[in-house]
């Protein structure tokens, strides 16, 4: 019986114990549970032999390759059973695990008291009660030939994001198909996610072949259909295996039940498949994780090499700056190296003092990575709140974090049929082809060429929750062709000519709160004092610039984005711009603030209780909204997110509009 991953009880264990009499004479012995426990003299030949054997074993273990793979498929296709049986048949379970499995099988199992291997992986109570996989379960095991990390992924559509999480680091996917049912919608969905995340090796496990009498025709029909799907999705390598995970047929060895099958068993294929990605062709790619500066005489750039190799003397380029130098040393904890390759964590020192910081990429000068700030990408939305184009998020790629927004949803993709659908927003677990814009250029690679520099996540700037995962397809040509045109008369010169400090004063509050009234009074007072101002009012702008927008959440986001950009241009002209918009979402007000300098943006919260705003209701809008005639009305069926720390908080129940306007003027002139 195996005692877990490590030294198994075999001839090695016997060599460690030696003959009981010899062991007693050398070091004494104790009794434990009826077996002899010997304490060998470290200087004895037996102990030396044992030590050498352990060292040899550990050295062999370190040199084994690692395969990360996932299992996916429809509900009840046998994913958890396959993994559990694989762990059991490769003898990688502790005795207490086997005892617990036996007890759980009697309590929760579906095999009338016999061992239910699925329970080894279904760790959540809800999974055991429902007999399904909900979260991604990771298991580690090894054989004499290879080490494995396997992720058991859920089959239900509502857990698509969980499945994508497991697939994001995998090199191979085991796609299970029930031989009785053939390819199902879930099979197509999971295969699409597998292809989207760059997995090019699939082991098609046609399971439950025992329930169809190990019929060769059934197997070959399923395989032919799947190969057509794989070719359409760009999955290059498919190995099909007829399987009974429950009984172990073709799992760890070829079964006599399928004499017509000449291919490898599941384990044989996992042990021998070559999934190495040829990353060296890209040249050196090292995302800088840390600037290593232990003292003033040493400055190195630490990170894990994502592709290629490097030697001292190689010419490199720092991206996105484009400055060049040569590698002086490759420093590691074990000393300097003559060469480092993909997957190694190293510190590089350079011949020149370059301004390189965390998030930059050191690349081979002969084959530098691309640099851009606008991309075509595929996005999997993972948040309960929808994706709204134009909303600002943080984008994390490699070691770099920048501000980003989805500028356009080109189309949504039905992951079940791969059909392209029109969309203006994305809901949980939906996938789309999008355009993304960043606030600064980054070094990147297309995901198909390099996972590390081609994959990213989007993070909500308010909650810091990860809301999406994506893959970069290519840089948009507009990113290369559009550049800032330098001008000789800048915003400082224009403001000086007007003898004022340009500002964007952003009034936000519910409809009927008094924003426009107060903004108009501020405008009149500033004009009387000789200032150059302009008002951007929500209703007025919707007659022209934003006449094509409605009042959905997506349209509100775009409404604010356009107005913020116009306000920025006006402040660049030296004006004091008074923006009066409901602007209900904090994220969009934060986006607007981010366009301006530290002291150019003034957020004014015109705070009026909803009851008071409804009482005023001079336009009758609230009454119509309550009657269901105006959908998506802020405060009724669409939320208003009040500012958390505005520069000015105007409580309209405490003062009249004239006094509140004077507070704004005093703040601007203070």
N, C-alpha and C positions, 0 to 999 in steps of 0.2 A: 504494500500500500504506500502511495506517495505521501510525503509529509510536507507538501507545499513546494513552491518553486525554490529550489536550492539543492543542496546535497541530499540525494535520495538514499534510503537504507539499501545498501548494496555491498559489493566487495570493499568499497572504500570505508563504509561504516565498520565492517568487520576488521579491516586493517587498523582502524583507530582503536577498537576495543582490544584487539589481539587475543591471544589465548587467556582465558580467565585466570588460570593459575599464574601465568607469567605476569599478568597485569597486577595481581595481588602482591606478588613478590617485589614488583618495582615501585608501586605507588599506593597500594591498598585499594580496597573496593568498598562500595556501599550497595545497599539494596534499595530499589525503588520500584514499587508495583510488581515485584516478583522477578524483575530482570536485573542483571548485573550492570552497574554503572562504574566504569573504570576511569581512574585519573592517571593518565600516562605521564611518565617522566619526559619533559621536553627534550632531554638530551638523548633519549633512546632511539634506536633505528626505526622502531615502529612509528614514533611520533614524527620523526623527520620525514618518513615516507608519506605519512598522512598529510603533513604540512605541504609537501611538494604536490601531492595530488590535489589538495584544495586550491593551491596557487594556480596549478594548471587548469583546473576547472573554471576558476574565476577569470583567468586570462581568455579562455575559450569563450566564456559567456560575454565578455566585453567586446569580443570581435564579431559577435553575431549581428546580422543586419536586423533592423526593426521595420515591421510592416504595420501601418495603421490602416484598419479597414472598418467599414460599417456594414450592418445588416439592415435591410429595409424591405418592405413589401406590404401587402394588404394585411388587415387584421386577421389573426388566426392562421397566417401562413406558416408559422412555426419558427419565427426569428429567435425568440428567447429559448425555445427548445433546442435549436441548432447550437447556440452558444453554450448552453448548459451541458449538452451532450458532448460538445467538443472539449470543454474543460474536464469533464468526467473521464472521457476516453483517452485523453492525453495525460491522465493521472496527475493533474495539477490542483487537487483539492486536499485540504487538511481533513483529518479524521473528524474534527468537531464540525466542520462544514458538512461532511457527509451525514453525520448524525442529525444536524439541524435540518438538512434537506429531507431526510427520511421522516422526521417529525412534521415538517411543514407539508410534505406530500400527503400525509394522513389527514392533516387539518384543512389545507387549502387546495390540495391537488385535484386534478381532473381525471385521474387514472385508477380510481377505485383502490387507493392505498399504495399502488406501485409508485416508484420514484417518478416525480414530475420535474424534469430537468429545467423547465422554464422558470421555476421558482428560484433558481440560482441567480437569475438576472432581474426578475421582476421584484425590485427591492421595496417599492412603495406599497403601503397598505392598500391604497386604492387600486393599484395594479393587480394585487393578488385577489382582491375581492371581485374585480370586474373581469379578470383574466385578460387584461390588455396591457400594452406598454404605453406609458404617458410621457415620462421624461427620458432623456438619453442616459443609458446606463453604460459605464465604461468598465471593461474587464481587461486584466493583464495576464498573459500566460506565455509560455515558451516551450519550444521543443529543442531537440539537439541541433536543429538546423537554423532556427530563427526565433526571434522574439516578436510578440504581437500585442498590439493594443486594439481592442475591438469595441465599437460603440453600437449598442442595440438601440435603434431609432424607432420612434413611434410610427404607427401606420395611419392613424386618424388624420383627416385633413386639417382639423383645428390645431394640430401639433406640428404643422409644416415647419415652423420656425425652429422647433426643437430638432427636427430631422436635419435641417440645414446647418445647425450648429455642429452636429456630429460629423457631417460630411465635409465641413470646412477644412479639416486637417487630415482627411483620409486620402490614401493613395489608391484604394480599391474599394469597390462596393459589392457586397454579396446581395443580389436581388433575388428574393424568394418568390416563387410562383406556385400556387396550389395546382397540382396536376389535374385535379378535377374541374377547376374553374378557368384555367388559362390566364391570359393577360387581362387584367382588370384596370379600371380607371386609376386606382392607387398605384399600380405598377407603372403606368405612363407618367403619373405625377412625380413619383420618386425618381424615375429615370431622367426626367427633365431636370430636377433639382441636382441630381448627380452630374449631369453634363454641364449645367450652369456653373457649378462650383469646380469644374476642371478635372473631375475624375475620369480618366480615360480607360480604366480597366474594370470590367464587370465580370463577376462570377455569377452566372445565371443558375441558381439552385432550383431545379424543378422538384419541389418537395411533395411528399405524400404519394410517391409513386406506388407504394404498397397498396394503396386504396384503388388504383386503376390496374392492378395486376402487373405492374412493371411493363406496361405496354410501350413498345418502342415507337410505334406510330404516334401515340399521344405526345411523347417526349419530343420527337422530331418536329411535329407540327407547332408546338409552343416555341421551340428554338428558332424555327424559320421566321415566325411572326416577330419574335423579339429582335432578331438580327436586322430586320427591316426597320424597326423602331430605332435601334441603336445607330444605324447608318444615317437616319434622318437627324438624329440628335448630335452626331459627331463623336460618338463613343467608338473608339478605334478597336478595342480588344475585348472580345466576349468569349468566355469559356463556359460552356454549359455542362452541368452535371445532373444526372438523374439521382434522386436522393430520397431517403426516408430518414429524416432527422430523429424521429422517435425511436426507430429500431437500429439506427446507426449504419444503414446501408449506404455505401460510397461516401461515408463521412471521413473516416481516418484511413480506410483501405477500400480497394475495389471489392464489390459485393458479387457473390455467386448468383444473386437474383437478377443481375443484368449482364449476362454473358455477351450480349450484343454491344455493350459499351466498352470502348477501348481507351478512353481518356483517363485523366488522373482523378483521384478522389478529391474531395474538398480540401482536406489538409495538405495533400501532396501539391495541389496547385498553389495554396497559400504559402507553402514553404519554398516554392521554386519560381514563382512569377517574378519577372523583372519589371519593377515599377519606377526605376530610377529615371528622374527627369534630367535631360541633358541641359543643365543650366550653365555649363562652362562656355557655351557658344555666345552667351550674352556679354561676356567680359565681366570684370569685377563689379560687384554691387555690394556695398557695405552701408546700410542705414546706421547713422551715428546715434547710439543710445546714450552716450555719456562722454563728456570731455574730461579725460583723466588728467588731473593736475595735482599730484601729491606734494610737489614742491616747485619752486620757481625755476628749477633747471629741467623740468620734464613736463611736456605737454603732448598727450596722445589722444587718439580718438577711438573709443571703444564701441564694439558692436559685434553682431554675428553676421558673417558673410552670407548674403542671400543668393549669390550666384558668382560663378567664375573663380578665379584664383589670383593670388598676389605674391610677389617676391620683392625683397629689398631692391631698390633701383627702378622699379616700375613707375612709369609716369601716370599720374592720376589727375582727375578733374573733380573739384568740389561742386556739387549741384544743390540749389539752383544758381549759385553765383557764377559758375563757369571758370573760376580761377584754378590754375594748374600748379602742380608741384610733383615731387618724386617721393616715393616711400623710402624712409631711412631704415626703420626697424619694424619687425613684427614681434610684439611683446606679448608673452603669456605668463601665467603664474609659474609655469615650469621652465621658463627661460625663453630666449629669442628663437624664432623659427626661420628656416631658410625659405619656406613656402607655406601658405595657408590656403585652404580650399573652402568651398561652400559648406556651411554647417558649423564651421569652427568659430568660436568666440575669441576675438583677438583685440589688441590695441595697436593701432598704427601710429608711428611718429613720422613726420614729414620733414623734408629738407627746408621748407619755407614756412614762415609764419602766416597761415591763412586763417581768415575769420570763418570758422566752422563751428556749428553748434548742434545741439540735439535736434534731430529731425532732418538734417541735411544728409545727402547721400554722397559717399566717396565712390567714384566709378573709374573704370579704366579709361584713359584718355583716348585710346584708339576706338573704343566702342562705348561712348557715354550714353546714359539713359536719356529718355526724352524729358522735356520740361514743358509744362503747360498749366493753364488755370481754368480751362473749360474742357469737358469730356462728354463723350457718350458712354453710358454705363447701364448695367442691369442692376435692379434694386429689388430686394426682398424686404417688404415692410413688416416689422415685428412688434408694432405697438398697437394698443387698443384704440388710441386716438389716431385719426387718419393723417396721411401725408398730404400737406397742402403746398403746391408749388409756390415758390417765392418766400416761404418761411425760412428763417435762418437757423442752421444747425451747426454743430461742430462735426467736422469730418476728421477721423483718425485713420491715417494710413501709415503703416510701419511705425516709426517712432515720431511721426510728425502729426500735429493737430492744427487745423486751419478752420476758418469759418466758411461755410458752404450753404448753397441753396439749390434746390431742384428748380431749374429754370423752365423746364418743359417735360411733361409726360408725353412721350411720342406715342406709345400705345401700352395697354395692359396686356398681359399674356395669360390666357387660360392654361394653367399648368396641367390640367387634365387632358386637354386636346391640343395644346400649343397654338390655339387660334389667337389672332391679334385683335384686341378690342379697344375701342375708344374709351378714354378715361380722363377725368380732370382731377381725381384724387385717388389715393390708394388706401385700402382698408387692411386690417390685420391679415397676414399670410399671403397677401397678393404680391405678384411679381410684375415689374414693368420695365420697359426700355425708356430711359430718361436722358435728358441733358442736365449736367451739373456744372455750376459755376462756383469758383473759389475766390476768396479775397486776395490770394497771392499764389504765384506759381509754385508747383512742386515737381520733384523728380518722380517718375513713375515708369512702369512697364505695363503693357497689356497683360491682363490676367492669364491669358493662355500661355504667355511666355514666362511669367514669374508671379507666383502667388503672393509672395511677401510684398512686392511693390505694385501689385495690381488689385489687391483687395482692400476694402475699407469698411468702416462702420460709421453710421451717423448717430450723434448723441444729442439729446434734447438739452438745450442750453439752460432751461429752467430747472428741470428735474435731474439732469445728469444721467438719465436712463438711456441705454442703447436702444434706438428705435428702428434701425435698419442695418442690413448688411448688403454690400454691393461689390460688383466687379467692374473694373475699368475696361472698356473695349478699345477706345482710341481717343486721341486728342481731337477736338473740333478744329477744323481749318481756320475758323474765325479767331481762335486763340493765337494763331501764328500771324494772321494778317492784320489784326487790329492792335494799335499801339497808342499810348497817350501822346497827343500832339503838344509839344512844349510851347508855352506862350510867354511873352515878355512882360505883359501886364498881369500880375497875379492878384489873388483875392486880397492880399495885404495892401497892395497899392490902391486897389479900388476902394477898400474900406477907409484908407487914409484920405482919399479925395473926398469922401462923404463925411469925414470927421466923426465916425462912429464905429462901434464894434459890431460886426455882423453876428446875428444870432438866429437860431431857429427856436421859436417859442411854440411848443406843442401842447395845445389844449385838448384834453381828453376827458370824457365823461359820458353819461347816458344821454340819449335823445331827450331834449327838453331840459337839460341840466343848466343851460345858460352859457354854454361855451361860446357860441357865436356872438351873443350880446356882449359878453365881457371882452372878447377879442376885438370887436368893433370899437368899444370904448377905449381900449389900449391903443388901437391904431390911431384914433382921433387925438389922443393925448400926445403920442409920440410925434405925430405929424405937426401938431401945434408947437412942439419943442424943436422942430427943424430936422427930425430924423427921416430917413428914407426907408419906407416900410412897404409890405405887401401882404394881403390876406389870401390864404388858400383855404376856402371853406368847403366842407364836404358836399353840400348840395350843389354849389356852383361848379365844382370840378366835375361832378357827374353829368353835367350838361355838355361837356366837351371831352376833355382828356380821358375820362373814365366812363363815357356813355355806354360802352359795350359791356360793362360789368354789372352783375346783379348783386344779390345780398347773401349768397351762400358763404360759408366759411372760406372757401377757396377764393371767391371773388373779393371778399374783404381783405384777405392777405395781399392779393395783387393790387387792390385799390391803394393800400397803405404803401406798398413798395414803390409804386409810380409816384405818389405824392412826395414821399421821402426823397426820391431822386430829384424831383423838380425843386424841392426846398433846398437841397444841397447846391444845385446850380445857382439858385438865387442868393444864397449866402456867399457863394464864390464871387458873385457880382457886388458884394459889399452890403447887401440889404439886410434889414431885420424882417424875417419872415414869420408871420403869425399863422400857424396851422391849426384849424379848428375841425377836428374829426373825432367821431366816436372812438375809433381805433381800439376795439374791445380787447385785443389780445396782447399780453405782455411781450410775447416773442416778437411781434411786428414793431412794437414801440422800441424794443431793444435793438432791432435791426436798423430802425431809423436813427437811433442814437449813435450806432456804430459808424454811420457815414460822416459824422461831424467830429471836430476836435473836442478836447476834454471840456472846454468851457463855452462851446458854441451851442450846445443843445440844452434847452430849459423845458423840462416836463412840468406842466401845470395840470393838476388834478382838480377838475371842477366837480366837487362832491355834492351831489344832490340825491337824497333817498328816492328809491323807485316810486314810492307812494306820492311824493311831491312832484316828481317828473310827470306822473300820470295825471295829477290834478291840474297841472299847467296845460299840457297836451293841446296846445293851440292848433296844431295841425290835425288832430283827431287820429293820430297814428296808433297810439296805445289801444284805443277802443277797437280799431280795426284788427290789431294784432290779437287782442283778447278774443275777438270773434272768429279768429282763424283766417282772416282775409289777407294778412301780411305774414307769410312764413319767414322764419329765420330773423325775427325781430329781437334786437339786443335787449336783454332784461326780461323777456317773456319766454321765448323758446330758443334763444341763443345766448350764451353766457357773456358777461362783462367781467373782465379780470382787472380789478382796481390796481393802480400803481402801488408798489410796496415802499418806494423811497423817492417820491417826486421832489423836484426842487421847490415847488410851491404847492401847498394843499389849500384850496379855497373851499370852505364850507359855506354853501350859498344860503343856508338857513340862519347863519350868524351875522351876515352883513349884506348890504344892498350891492347891486352890480357896480356902481360907481366906486365904492370903497374897495371892492375886490380888484377892480381894474387898476386903481392907484397902487395897490400892493405889488402888482406885476410891474408897473412902470418904475416904482422905487427899486425893485430888485434889479431891473435891467440897468438902471443908472447908478446903482450902488457900487 
